[in-house]
Amino acid sequence: MKRETYPTLTPEEMQALKSYAAYAGRTWKDELRRAWMSASLPGHLHKLRNSHGPSWLNQFQFPKEGN
């Protein structure tokens, strides 16, 4: 099965995800997915909803520190 490719995250998008994850806790992906369904997040997180979407979020992992 071919894996979809998505645009590389900007530093601002990565920071928005990190901030959201810190705010929402260990279930941050579920929380973000729910917020995306209602289009209730501003800025970079909304942009990620439109450009990357839920299938990307399922496979996303933060890069290991130092990489």
C-alpha positions in Angstrom: 0.0 0.0 0.0 1.4 3.4 -1.0 1.8 5.9 1.7 0.5 9.4 0.9 3.0 12.3 1.0 2.1 15.5 2.6 3.8 19.0 2.6 6.6 19.3 5.2 5.4 21.1 8.3 6.7 24.6 8.8 8.4 25.4 12.1 5.2 27.4 13.1 2.9 24.4 12.3 5.2 22.1 14.3 5.1 24.5 17.3 1.4 24.8 17.1 1.1 21.0 17.3 3.5 20.8 20.2 1.6 23.5 22.0 -1.7 21.8 21.4 -0.4 18.4 22.5 1.0 20.0 25.7 -2.4 21.6 26.4 -4.6 18.6 25.5 -2.5 15.9 27.2 -2.0 12.3 26.2 -5.2 12.2 24.1 -4.2 15.2 22.1 -4.7 13.5 18.7 -8.3 12.6 19.6 -9.0 16.1 20.9 -7.4 17.7 17.7 -9.5 15.3 15.5 -12.7 16.4 17.2 -11.8 20.1 16.9 -11.0 19.6 13.2 -14.4 18.0 12.7 -16.0 21.2 13.9 -13.4 23.5 12.3 -13.0 25.2 15.6 -9.3 25.9 15.7 -7.6 29.0 14.4 -4.4 29.7 12.5 -1.8 27.0 11.8 -4.0 24.2 13.3 -6.8 25.0 10.9 -4.4 25.2 8.0 -3.1 21.7 8.9 -6.7 20.4 8.9 -7.1 21.6 5.3 -3.7 20.6 4.0 -3.0 17.3 5.9 -6.2 16.1 7.5 -7.1 13.1 9.7 -5.3 10.3 7.8 -2.1 12.3 8.2 -2.8 12.8 11.9 -3.2 9.1 12.5 0.3 8.4 11.4 2.0 11.5 12.7 4.7 11.3 15.3 6.8 14.1 16.7 10.4 13.7 15.7 12.8 12.4 18.3 14.6 15.3 20.2 18.0 15.9 18.7 17.0 14.9 15.1 
